[in-house]
Amino acid sequence: MTNVILYTQPDCPPCKIVKLFFKENKITYTEKDIRADSTAMIELTNKYGSYSTPTVIIKDEVIIGFEIDKMKKALSID
């Protein structure tokens, strides 16, 4: 199983779309809310160099923003 992490925050419409995409494709993921969890915010910025949500980590690939084609490729979805 592929390790997927979704960095999100409240009131983020693209984050909701990514969650819907994962649900439709039965993708299991770990959600990290950067507003509720300061450690997640530090991890997002320091480890992955991202300052926005959604940011999706699939294996070692960092996908910033709602990049459906990149997510499909990383997850091997046609």
Jmol script that loads the backbone (N, CA, C; Angstrom):
load data "model"
ATOM      1  N   MET A   1       0.838  -1.190   0.000  1.00  0.00           N
ATOM      2  CA  MET A   1       0.000   0.000   0.000  1.00  0.00           C
ATOM      3  C   MET A   1       0.882   1.253   0.000  1.00  0.00           C
ATOM      4  N   THR A   2       0.491   2.234  -0.784  1.00  0.00           N
ATOM      5  CA  THR A   2       1.220   3.483  -0.910  1.00  0.00           C
ATOM      6  C   THR A   2       0.940   4.375   0.286  1.00  0.00           C
ATOM      7  N   ASN A   3       2.007   4.978   0.823  1.00  0.00           N
ATOM      8  CA  ASN A   3       1.859   5.901   1.933  1.00  0.00           C
ATOM      9  C   ASN A   3       1.483   7.271   1.379  1.00  0.00           C
ATOM     10  N   VAL A   4       0.301   7.782   1.769  1.00  0.00           N
ATOM     11  CA  VAL A   4      -0.185   9.064   1.270  1.00  0.00           C
ATOM     12  C   VAL A   4      -0.484   9.966   2.460  1.00  0.00           C
ATOM     13  N   ILE A   5       0.036  11.187   2.409  1.00  0.00           N
ATOM     14  CA  ILE A   5      -0.229  12.187   3.445  1.00  0.00           C
ATOM     15  C   ILE A   5      -0.831  13.407   2.766  1.00  0.00           C
ATOM     16  N   LEU A   6      -1.897  13.943   3.351  1.00  0.00           N
ATOM     17  CA  LEU A   6      -2.543  15.146   2.843  1.00  0.00           C
ATOM     18  C   LEU A   6      -2.448  16.229   3.911  1.00  0.00           C
ATOM     19  N   TYR A   7      -1.759  17.315   3.569  1.00  0.00           N
ATOM     20  CA  TYR A   7      -1.707  18.484   4.444  1.00  0.00           C
ATOM     21  C   TYR A   7      -2.852  19.394   4.032  1.00  0.00           C
ATOM     22  N   THR A   8      -3.668  19.767   5.005  1.00  0.00           N
ATOM     23  CA  THR A   8      -4.883  20.511   4.728  1.00  0.00           C
ATOM     24  C   THR A   8      -5.102  21.558   5.812  1.00  0.00           C
ATOM     25  N   GLN A   9      -6.157  22.353   5.623  1.00  0.00           N
ATOM     26  CA  GLN A   9      -6.603  23.295   6.641  1.00  0.00           C
ATOM     27  C   GLN A   9      -8.079  23.586   6.408  1.00  0.00           C
ATOM     28  N   PRO A  10      -8.773  24.073   7.434  1.00  0.00           N
ATOM     29  CA  PRO A  10     -10.192  24.384   7.277  1.00  0.00           C
ATOM     30  C   PRO A  10     -10.403  25.454   6.194  1.00  0.00           C
ATOM     31  N   ASP A  11     -11.560  25.451   5.596  1.00  0.00           N
ATOM     32  CA  ASP A  11     -11.930  26.448   4.583  1.00  0.00           C
ATOM     33  C   ASP A  11     -10.980  26.457   3.388  1.00  0.00           C
ATOM     34  N   CYS A  12     -10.572  25.259   2.957  1.00  0.00           N
ATOM     35  CA  CYS A  12      -9.688  25.096   1.802  1.00  0.00           C
ATOM     36  C   CYS A  12     -10.444  24.275   0.759  1.00  0.00           C
ATOM     37  N   PRO A  13     -11.131  24.950  -0.195  1.00  0.00           N
ATOM     38  CA  PRO A  13     -11.903  24.205  -1.197  1.00  0.00           C
ATOM     39  C   PRO A  13     -11.091  23.166  -1.969  1.00  0.00           C
ATOM     40  N   PRO A  14      -9.866  23.468  -2.419  1.00  0.00           N
ATOM     41  CA  PRO A  14      -9.106  22.429  -3.124  1.00  0.00           C
ATOM     42  C   PRO A  14      -8.812  21.211  -2.240  1.00  0.00           C
ATOM     43  N   CYS A  15      -8.660  21.420  -0.932  1.00  0.00           N
ATOM     44  CA  CYS A  15      -8.424  20.301  -0.007  1.00  0.00           C
ATOM     45  C   CYS A  15      -9.630  19.364  -0.024  1.00  0.00           C
ATOM     46  N   LYS A  16     -10.821  19.943  -0.033  1.00  0.00           N
ATOM     47  CA  LYS A  16     -12.043  19.135  -0.058  1.00  0.00           C
ATOM     48  C   LYS A  16     -12.127  18.318  -1.347  1.00  0.00           C
ATOM     49  N   ILE A  17     -11.688  18.914  -2.456  1.00  0.00           N
ATOM     50  CA  ILE A  17     -11.706  18.205  -3.737  1.00  0.00           C
ATOM     51  C   ILE A  17     -10.723  17.037  -3.714  1.00  0.00           C
ATOM     52  N   VAL A  18      -9.542  17.247  -3.130  1.00  0.00           N
ATOM     53  CA  VAL A  18      -8.559  16.158  -3.023  1.00  0.00           C
ATOM     54  C   VAL A  18      -9.124  15.024  -2.180  1.00  0.00           C
ATOM     55  N   LYS A  19      -9.774  15.348  -1.065  1.00  0.00           N
ATOM     56  CA  LYS A  19     -10.375  14.311  -0.217  1.00  0.00           C
ATOM     57  C   LYS A  19     -11.441  13.533  -0.981  1.00  0.00           C
ATOM     58  N   LEU A  20     -12.243  14.238  -1.769  1.00  0.00           N
ATOM     59  CA  LEU A  20     -13.266  13.579  -2.582  1.00  0.00           C
ATOM     60  C   LEU A  20     -12.610  12.658  -3.619  1.00  0.00           C
ATOM     61  N   PHE A  21     -11.553  13.128  -4.255  1.00  0.00           N
ATOM     62  CA  PHE A  21     -10.799  12.322  -5.219  1.00  0.00           C
ATOM     63  C   PHE A  21     -10.277  11.046  -4.557  1.00  0.00           C
ATOM     64  N   PHE A  22      -9.704  11.175  -3.367  1.00  0.00           N
ATOM     65  CA  PHE A  22      -9.194  10.007  -2.643  1.00  0.00           C
ATOM     66  C   PHE A  22     -10.332   9.041  -2.304  1.00  0.00           C
ATOM     67  N   LYS A  23     -11.466   9.585  -1.861  1.00  0.00           N
ATOM     68  CA  LYS A  23     -12.608   8.739  -1.501  1.00  0.00           C
ATOM     69  C   LYS A  23     -13.113   7.966  -2.719  1.00  0.00           C
ATOM     70  N   GLU A  24     -13.274   8.668  -3.834  1.00  0.00           N
ATOM     71  CA  GLU A  24     -13.769   8.033  -5.060  1.00  0.00           C
ATOM     72  C   GLU A  24     -12.836   6.931  -5.558  1.00  0.00           C
ATOM     73  N   ASN A  25     -11.544   7.101  -5.312  1.00  0.00           N
ATOM     74  CA  ASN A  25     -10.551   6.134  -5.786  1.00  0.00           C
ATOM     75  C   ASN A  25     -10.095   5.173  -4.690  1.00  0.00           C
ATOM     76  N   LYS A  26     -10.792   5.226  -3.540  1.00  0.00           N
ATOM     77  CA  LYS A  26     -10.511   4.338  -2.405  1.00  0.00           C
ATOM     78  C   LYS A  26      -9.035   4.400  -1.979  1.00  0.00           C
ATOM     79  N   ILE A  27      -8.524   5.629  -1.885  1.00  0.00           N
ATOM     80  CA  ILE A  27      -7.146   5.858  -1.468  1.00  0.00           C
ATOM     81  C   ILE A  27      -7.143   6.131   0.038  1.00  0.00           C
ATOM     82  N   THR A  28      -6.402   5.346   0.767  1.00  0.00           N
ATOM     83  CA  THR A  28      -6.238   5.567   2.197  1.00  0.00           C
ATOM     84  C   THR A  28      -5.141   6.611   2.386  1.00  0.00           C
ATOM     85  N   TYR A  29      -5.400   7.571   3.255  1.00  0.00           N
ATOM     86  CA  TYR A  29      -4.422   8.632   3.461  1.00  0.00           C
ATOM     87  C   TYR A  29      -4.447   9.103   4.906  1.00  0.00           C
ATOM     88  N   THR A  30      -3.381   9.793   5.281  1.00  0.00           N
ATOM     89  CA  THR A  30      -3.300  10.426   6.589  1.00  0.00           C
ATOM     90  C   THR A  30      -3.485  11.917   6.374  1.00  0.00           C
ATOM     91  N   GLU A  31      -4.446  12.506   7.077  1.00  0.00           N
ATOM     92  CA  GLU A  31      -4.683  13.939   6.957  1.00  0.00           C
ATOM     93  C   GLU A  31      -4.004  14.665   8.103  1.00  0.00           C
ATOM     94  N   LYS A  32      -3.301  15.739   7.753  1.00  0.00           N
ATOM     95  CA  LYS A  32      -2.648  16.570   8.762  1.00  0.00           C
ATOM     96  C   LYS A  32      -3.133  18.003   8.586  1.00  0.00           C
ATOM     97  N   ASP A  33      -3.893  18.485   9.573  1.00  0.00           N
ATOM     98  CA  ASP A  33      -4.446  19.837   9.560  1.00  0.00           C
ATOM     99  C   ASP A  33      -3.388  20.791  10.108  1.00  0.00           C
ATOM    100  N   ILE A  34      -2.883  21.670   9.245  1.00  0.00           N
ATOM    101  CA  ILE A  34      -1.779  22.546   9.659  1.00  0.00           C
ATOM    102  C   ILE A  34      -2.214  23.645  10.619  1.00  0.00           C
ATOM    103  N   ARG A  35      -3.507  23.927  10.698  1.00  0.00           N
ATOM    104  CA  ARG A  35      -3.977  24.929  11.660  1.00  0.00           C
ATOM    105  C   ARG A  35      -4.130  24.326  13.053  1.00  0.00           C
ATOM    106  N   ALA A  36      -4.558  23.080  13.104  1.00  0.00           N
ATOM    107  CA  ALA A  36      -4.788  22.415  14.394  1.00  0.00           C
ATOM    108  C   ALA A  36      -3.514  21.796  14.959  1.00  0.00           C
ATOM    109  N   ASP A  37      -2.531  21.567  14.103  1.00  0.00           N
ATOM    110  CA  ASP A  37      -1.327  20.850  14.506  1.00  0.00           C
ATOM    111  C   ASP A  37      -0.087  21.628  14.064  1.00  0.00           C
ATOM    112  N   SER A  38       0.515  22.357  15.004  1.00  0.00           N
ATOM    113  CA  SER A  38       1.684  23.178  14.663  1.00  0.00           C
ATOM    114  C   SER A  38       2.865  22.331  14.194  1.00  0.00           C
ATOM    115  N   THR A  39       2.965  21.102  14.687  1.00  0.00           N
ATOM    116  CA  THR A  39       4.024  20.201  14.239  1.00  0.00           C
ATOM    117  C   THR A  39       3.856  19.884  12.754  1.00  0.00           C
ATOM    118  N   ALA A  40       2.619  19.707  12.323  1.00  0.00           N
ATOM    119  CA  ALA A  40       2.350  19.441  10.902  1.00  0.00           C
ATOM    120  C   ALA A  40       2.746  20.643  10.051  1.00  0.00           C
ATOM    121  N   MET A  41       2.489  21.851  10.541  1.00  0.00           N
ATOM    122  CA  MET A  41       2.869  23.069   9.800  1.00  0.00           C
ATOM    123  C   MET A  41       4.382  23.149   9.646  1.00  0.00           C
ATOM    124  N   ILE A  42       5.102  22.859  10.716  1.00  0.00           N
ATOM    125  CA  ILE A  42       6.568  22.891  10.672  1.00  0.00           C
ATOM    126  C   ILE A  42       7.084  21.819   9.714  1.00  0.00           C
ATOM    127  N   GLU A  43       6.497  20.648   9.787  1.00  0.00           N
ATOM    128  CA  GLU A  43       6.875  19.542   8.903  1.00  0.00           C
ATOM    129  C   GLU A  43       6.635  19.925   7.442  1.00  0.00           C
ATOM    130  N   LEU A  44       5.470  20.509   7.156  1.00  0.00           N
ATOM    131  CA  LEU A  44       5.116  20.907   5.797  1.00  0.00           C
ATOM    132  C   LEU A  44       6.135  21.898   5.230  1.00  0.00           C
ATOM    133  N   THR A  45       6.471  22.893   6.007  1.00  0.00           N
ATOM    134  CA  THR A  45       7.379  23.933   5.505  1.00  0.00           C
ATOM    135  C   THR A  45       8.840  23.502   5.507  1.00  0.00           C
ATOM    136  N   ASN A  46       9.295  22.901   6.595  1.00  0.00           N
ATOM    137  CA  ASN A  46      10.711  22.552   6.706  1.00  0.00           C
ATOM    138  C   ASN A  46      11.097  21.299   5.923  1.00  0.00           C
ATOM    139  N   LYS A  47      10.293  20.262   6.031  1.00  0.00           N
ATOM    140  CA  LYS A  47      10.640  18.989   5.386  1.00  0.00           C
ATOM    141  C   LYS A  47      10.302  18.983   3.901  1.00  0.00           C
ATOM    142  N   TYR A  48       9.136  19.574   3.561  1.00  0.00           N
ATOM    143  CA  TYR A  48       8.664  19.484   2.182  1.00  0.00           C
ATOM    144  C   TYR A  48       8.748  20.801   1.403  1.00  0.00           C
ATOM    145  N   GLY A  49       9.105  21.894   2.061  1.00  0.00           N
ATOM    146  CA  GLY A  49       9.277  23.167   1.375  1.00  0.00           C
ATOM    147  C   GLY A  49       7.995  23.747   0.801  1.00  0.00           C
ATOM    148  N   SER A  50       6.866  23.401   1.383  1.00  0.00           N
ATOM    149  CA  SER A  50       5.582  23.899   0.901  1.00  0.00           C
ATOM    150  C   SER A  50       4.996  24.875   1.909  1.00  0.00           C
ATOM    151  N   TYR A  51       4.307  25.872   1.367  1.00  0.00           N
ATOM    152  CA  TYR A  51       3.673  26.878   2.208  1.00  0.00           C
ATOM    153  C   TYR A  51       2.181  26.990   1.916  1.00  0.00           C
ATOM    154  N   SER A  52       1.624  25.978   1.249  1.00  0.00           N
ATOM    155  CA  SER A  52       0.206  26.049   0.911  1.00  0.00           C
ATOM    156  C   SER A  52      -0.453  24.678   0.994  1.00  0.00           C
ATOM    157  N   THR A  53      -1.782  24.720   1.059  1.00  0.00           N
ATOM    158  CA  THR A  53      -2.571  23.494   1.049  1.00  0.00           C
ATOM    159  C   THR A  53      -3.489  23.530  -0.153  1.00  0.00           C
ATOM    160  N   PRO A  54      -3.846  22.394  -0.668  1.00  0.00           N
ATOM    161  CA  PRO A  54      -3.403  21.076  -0.237  1.00  0.00           C
ATOM    162  C   PRO A  54      -1.982  20.784  -0.715  1.00  0.00           C
ATOM    163  N   THR A  55      -1.262  20.074   0.098  1.00  0.00           N
ATOM    164  CA  THR A  55       0.007  19.482  -0.307  1.00  0.00           C
ATOM    165  C   THR A  55      -0.134  17.992  -0.047  1.00  0.00           C
ATOM    166  N   VAL A  56       0.165  17.210  -1.065  1.00  0.00           N
ATOM    167  CA  VAL A  56       0.021  15.767  -0.976  1.00  0.00           C
ATOM    168  C   VAL A  56       1.393  15.128  -1.112  1.00  0.00           C
ATOM    169  N   ILE A  57       1.684  14.200  -0.213  1.00  0.00           N
ATOM    170  CA  ILE A  57       2.920  13.433  -0.275  1.00  0.00           C
ATOM    171  C   ILE A  57       2.534  12.002  -0.639  1.00  0.00           C
ATOM    172  N   ILE A  58       3.043  11.538  -1.775  1.00  0.00           N
ATOM    173  CA  ILE A  58       2.789  10.166  -2.224  1.00  0.00           C
ATOM    174  C   ILE A  58       4.149   9.517  -2.392  1.00  0.00           C
ATOM    175  N   LYS A  59       4.411   8.521  -1.549  1.00  0.00           N
ATOM    176  CA  LYS A  59       5.753   7.929  -1.447  1.00  0.00           C
ATOM    177  C   LYS A  59       6.697   9.071  -1.103  1.00  0.00           C
ATOM    178  N   ASP A  60       7.622   9.432  -1.967  1.00  0.00           N
ATOM    179  CA  ASP A  60       8.535  10.553  -1.695  1.00  0.00           C
ATOM    180  C   ASP A  60       8.240  11.757  -2.576  1.00  0.00           C
ATOM    181  N   GLU A  61       7.145  11.712  -3.329  1.00  0.00           N
ATOM    182  CA  GLU A  61       6.809  12.805  -4.234  1.00  0.00           C
ATOM    183  C   GLU A  61       5.938  13.839  -3.531  1.00  0.00           C
ATOM    184  N   VAL A  62       6.327  15.101  -3.670  1.00  0.00           N
ATOM    185  CA  VAL A  62       5.589  16.213  -3.080  1.00  0.00           C
ATOM    186  C   VAL A  62       4.769  16.871  -4.187  1.00  0.00           C
ATOM    187  N   ILE A  63       3.448  16.920  -3.987  1.00  0.00           N
ATOM    188  CA  ILE A  63       2.549  17.529  -4.966  1.00  0.00           C
ATOM    189  C   ILE A  63       1.843  18.695  -4.272  1.00  0.00           C
ATOM    190  N   ILE A  64       2.151  19.907  -4.719  1.00  0.00           N
ATOM    191  CA  ILE A  64       1.594  21.108  -4.102  1.00  0.00           C
ATOM    192  C   ILE A  64       0.429  21.599  -4.949  1.00  0.00           C
ATOM    193  N   GLY A  65      -0.723  21.771  -4.296  1.00  0.00           N
ATOM    194  CA  GLY A  65      -1.918  22.205  -5.003  1.00  0.00           C
ATOM    195  C   GLY A  65      -2.701  21.019  -5.539  1.00  0.00           C
ATOM    196  N   PHE A  66      -3.824  21.319  -6.177  1.00  0.00           N
ATOM    197  CA  PHE A  66      -4.674  20.266  -6.723  1.00  0.00           C
ATOM    198  C   PHE A  66      -4.174  19.916  -8.117  1.00  0.00           C
ATOM    199  N   GLU A  67      -3.268  18.982  -8.172  1.00  0.00           N
ATOM    200  CA  GLU A  67      -2.652  18.529  -9.422  1.00  0.00           C
ATOM    201  C   GLU A  67      -3.127  17.108  -9.705  1.00  0.00           C
ATOM    202  N   ILE A  68      -4.329  16.999 -10.256  1.00  0.00           N
ATOM    203  CA  ILE A  68      -4.970  15.696 -10.450  1.00  0.00           C
ATOM    204  C   ILE A  68      -4.111  14.743 -11.275  1.00  0.00           C
ATOM    205  N   ASP A  69      -3.516  15.221 -12.351  1.00  0.00           N
ATOM    206  CA  ASP A  69      -2.715  14.342 -13.211  1.00  0.00           C
ATOM    207  C   ASP A  69      -1.480  13.809 -12.488  1.00  0.00           C
ATOM    208  N   LYS A  70      -0.837  14.660 -11.702  1.00  0.00           N
ATOM    209  CA  LYS A  70       0.335  14.222 -10.930  1.00  0.00           C
ATOM    210  C   LYS A  70      -0.059  13.194  -9.877  1.00  0.00           C
ATOM    211  N   MET A  71      -1.202  13.410  -9.232  1.00  0.00           N
ATOM    212  CA  MET A  71      -1.658  12.459  -8.222  1.00  0.00           C
ATOM    213  C   MET A  71      -1.994  11.113  -8.865  1.00  0.00           C
ATOM    214  N   LYS A  72      -2.696  11.146  -9.994  1.00  0.00           N
ATOM    215  CA  LYS A  72      -3.041   9.913 -10.696  1.00  0.00           C
ATOM    216  C   LYS A  72      -1.781   9.138 -11.094  1.00  0.00           C
ATOM    217  N   LYS A  73      -0.795   9.843 -11.613  1.00  0.00           N
ATOM    218  CA  LYS A  73       0.439   9.205 -12.026  1.00  0.00           C
ATOM    219  C   LYS A  73       1.148   8.572 -10.828  1.00  0.00           C
ATOM    220  N   ALA A  74       1.273   9.330  -9.746  1.00  0.00           N
ATOM    221  CA  ALA A  74       1.965   8.837  -8.554  1.00  0.00           C
ATOM    222  C   ALA A  74       1.250   7.650  -7.927  1.00  0.00           C
ATOM    223  N   LEU A  75      -0.077   7.590  -8.088  1.00  0.00           N
ATOM    224  CA  LEU A  75      -0.874   6.505  -7.515  1.00  0.00           C
ATOM    225  C   LEU A  75      -1.161   5.398  -8.522  1.00  0.00           C
ATOM    226  N   SER A  76      -0.646   5.546  -9.728  1.00  0.00           N
ATOM    227  CA  SER A  76      -0.866   4.567 -10.807  1.00  0.00           C
ATOM    228  C   SER A  76      -2.349   4.375 -11.107  1.00  0.00           C
ATOM    229  N   ILE A  77      -3.068   5.494 -11.197  1.00  0.00           N
ATOM    230  CA  ILE A  77      -4.491   5.491 -11.547  1.00  0.00           C
ATOM    231  C   ILE A  77      -4.604   5.948 -12.988  1.00  0.00           C
ATOM    232  N   ASP A  78      -5.338   5.176 -13.795  1.00  0.00           N
ATOM    233  CA  ASP A  78      -5.517   5.555 -15.221  1.00  0.00           C
ATOM    234  C   ASP A  78      -6.626   6.558 -15.388  1.00  0.00           C
TER     235      ASP A  78
END
end "model"
wireframe off; spacefill off
backbone 0.3
color backbone group
